[in-house]
Amino acid sequence: MRLILIRHGQTTANVDFLLDTAVPGAELTDLGRRQAAALPEALADEDIEALYASTLIRTQRTAAPLAAARGLDVRVRDGIRELTAGDLEMLPGDTEPGHEYMRIVFAWAAGDTELRMPGGESGAEALARYDGVIAEAADSGARTVAMISHGAAIRMWTSARADNIDVTFAAARPLDNTGIVILDGSPADGWKALSWAGAVVETAAPDTDGGPTGQPLDEDQKP
């Protein structure tokens, strides 16, 4: 299966660098709506047979132009929503709460799945819900599936599940709004990332480290 993971368009919370992870979440900005409107052309070469979005408003709004262009229903699933911030909800993502959030997110990807977000979910719970939606899509028989999801969730799941993506790679490459990661594989056979934000995935080591909402991490804050 070809799996296309797409971050939602820009929201009002993104503009203020807030950890906005709870349902229903912030609305798209004018720029976010333009980003969503550009997706059908950006994905014109992809033969998408199924389209999913999370339970947060921003992913469904982002999915709407693509659904209309392709004549697809949007399958709304809670499993691909953003990783729950718990007690850190709506705190600034470009300060210590955001750094703590991303340290935990990438600890999950590195295998410490019993670690729990303060007041929120564990890595095991987050991966299980995301895996569940991926498995559903694979079982549907669709050859190419697009999912409108969230930046931290996409980076965490991909670095945990793709054979050729590790935590260092994903931590160094934040996804911009409507950034896309394309993978090939299946739950049974595993996954390989083909491209990340438009670039072919290579094995070269990254040279920068990215934190929450695209902010750089200090040396002592890197996951």
N, C-alpha and C positions, 0 to 999 in steps of 0.2 A: 504494500500500500504506500502511496505517496502521501505524506502528511505535511500540510502547510499550516504552520502555527503563526498567527498574526497578532501583534499587539494592537490594542484598540487605539482610536484617535485621541488627540489631546483633550484633556478635561480641565475644568476650572481648578481642581485639586492639583493636577500636574503643574499648572502655572505657579502655584504657591508651594510646590515641593512638599505636599502633605501625604502621609501614609493613609490613603483612602482605600480600605479593603472590604468594608462591610456593605451588604446589600441595603439599598439599591445603588449607592455610590453617586458620584458627581456626574453631571451632564457634560456632553462635548462642548467645547468652545467653537467659535466660528471656524477657526483653523482646523479643529478636530473634524468638523463636518466636511470641510473641503478635503481633508485627508481620506475620509471614508468614501467620498464621492470619487476619488482617484483610484480606488482599489480595483474596480472592474477593468480599467485599462491596464493597470500594473500587473494584473493576473490574467490578461487576455490569452496568453499561451497555455494556461493551465485548464485542463478538462475536468473541472471540479464537479463531482457527482453528489456530494453531501456537504452541508454547511452547518457548523455548530457555533454557538455563542454561549457565554456564561450567563449567570443570573443577574449580573450587574448591568445597569442601563447602558453604560458606555460601550460595551461589546455588542449589544443588540443594535444600538444606533449605528455602530460602525459596520455591522453586517448587512444592514438594510439595503444600501445601494447595490452591493454584490448579489444579494438574494434577488432583487428586482431584475438586475441585468441578466441573470442566469435562469430565472424562473424557478428558484429553489426555495423551499421552506427553511426557516432557521430553526434548528433543533436546540432549544435552550436547555443547558445542563449545568447544575450546580457544581459538578466535579471539576470544571475547568475555570472556576472563579479564582480571584487573586488569593495568594497565601495570606491567611488571616493574621492581622497585626496584633490582635488581642488588646492588651493594656497600652500598646503603642499607637492605637488607632487615632488618626488625625493629628498626630504629632509631626513636627517638621522632619522631613526625610533627609534633609541636608545637614542635620546635626546628630548628636550622639544617639537619639532614639532610632534614626534611620540607619546609622552604622550598626547598631545592635541587631536590628531587623535583618540586615543583609548578612551579618556574621552567622546568624542562626540559619538563614535560608541556605547558605553555601555549606554550612556544617551538615545539613540534611543531605545535600547533594553528594557530599564526601562520605556519607555512610552513617553519620550519627543521627539516625532517624528517630531515636527515642527522645531526643532533645525536644523540649516543648517551648513554643513561643510564649512569653509571659502573658497569661490570661487567654491563650489561644490554643491552636492545634499543635500536634507533634508532626515531625517529618514523616513518620509512618502513615499517619492519617492523611496528610496532604498528598503524598505519593499515591496512596490507595485510591483516593477519589479521582485524581487525574488519570491514573492507569485505567480506572473503570470506564471512563468516557472513551479513552483511546481503544480499549478492548471492544466496546460497543460499536465504534466506527469500523474497526477491522472486521467484526462479525457481520456487518451490514452488507459486505460484498462490494462496497464502493472502492474503486481503484485509486481515486484521488479525493482526499478529504481536506477541507479547510476549516480551521477552528480559530475564531476570534477570541483571544484570551488576554493574558496580562503579562507584563514584563518580568516580574520576579518569578512568577509561576512557570513561564516558558523557559527561562534561563535555568531554574532549578531542575525542572523535569528533564530537559535536554541534557544537562551535564550529568544527571544521575542515570539516564537511560541510553543515551547514544554512545556507541563504542568509541567514537573518534572525537568526543568532546569531553574535556575534563573541567574541573572547577576553576582552574586558573584561566582557561580559555573563556569560559562564560562570565567569570567575574570581571574580566578585562574588557568585555564587550557589551555594555548596556544596549538595549534595543530602544531606538527612537519610537515615537508613536507611529503606528502602522508598519513598524519594522517586521520583517518576515524571516522565519527559520524554516527551511524545507528539509524533510527527512524521508528516508526510504526504509521499509522494513515491516516488521510485524511484532506483536507482543511475544509470539513464540520464538521467532528467529532473532530478535533484537533489532536495533535501529542504528542507522548511519546518517549523520547530518551531511547533506549535500551542499547547502549554502546557508550563510548567516548574514542577514541584512544586505543581501545582494552580492556578497563575495563568496566565491567557492571556498569551502572549508579546507584548510591546509593544516599541516602539523607544526608549522613554525610557531615558536613561543611568542606570546603577546608581549608588548613592551609597555603597556599601561594597565592600571587597575581601576575598575569602575565600581562605584558604590550605588546606593539607592537613588532612584530618579536621575541617574546619570552623573552623580557627583563623584569626584575622585576620593579614594580612600587614602588616609595617611598610612605610613608604614606599619604602625601598631594596630591598625584597624582592618588590615586585609584579612579575608577569610582563609 
